[in-house]
């Protein structure tokens, strides 16, 4: 089992992949605005990892 599997059927619709990327990034912005830079780094890092796995790498076309 992978931590974030782009081949999972849940992520088949493109909008779900983008939502999984944009929501943590937006929440990181909210945390930064509210003065919690530690949580902002955590959520922004999660959004960046999701962007890499779900958007840049994307699903494997062979599966």
N, C-alpha and C positions, 0 to 999 in steps of 0.2 A: 504494500500500500504506500503510495506516495503522499507527500504532504499536500501538494496542490497538483492534481493530475489534469492536464488540459484535454486528455482523451476521455475523461469521464462524461457520460451522456448529459449530465447536468449542465456542462459548459458548451453543449452543442450550439445553442443560440448565441450569436455574437453579442447581443445586448447583455447577456449574463456575464460574459467575460469582461466586458467594459465596466459593468456595474461592480464586479469584484475588484476591479482596479481603482475606479474613481471614488468609491465610498470610503475606503481607508485613507486615501489621499486627502479627501475633503475633511475627514475627521481629524487628520493630522493638522490641517490648517485651523480647525476649530480649537484644538488643544493649544496650538501655538498662540492663537489670538487670546486665549484665556490664561496665558502665562504658565503653561506646563510644557516646557521644551522637551523633557524626557519622554512624555507620552507622545508628543508630536513626532519625535524621532522613531519611536516604536511603530506608530501607525503609518508614517510615511515610508518606513522601511518595508512594512508589509505590503503597502501599495506598490512600491517599486519592484518587490519580488514578484507580486502577482502580474505586474506589467511585463516583466521579463518572461515568466512562464506562460502566461495566457495569451499575450499579444505578440511578443517578439518570436518566441519559439512556436507557440500555437499547437494545435492538435497534430498528431502524426498522421500524414495522409495514407500510410500503409495500413492503418487499423480501421 
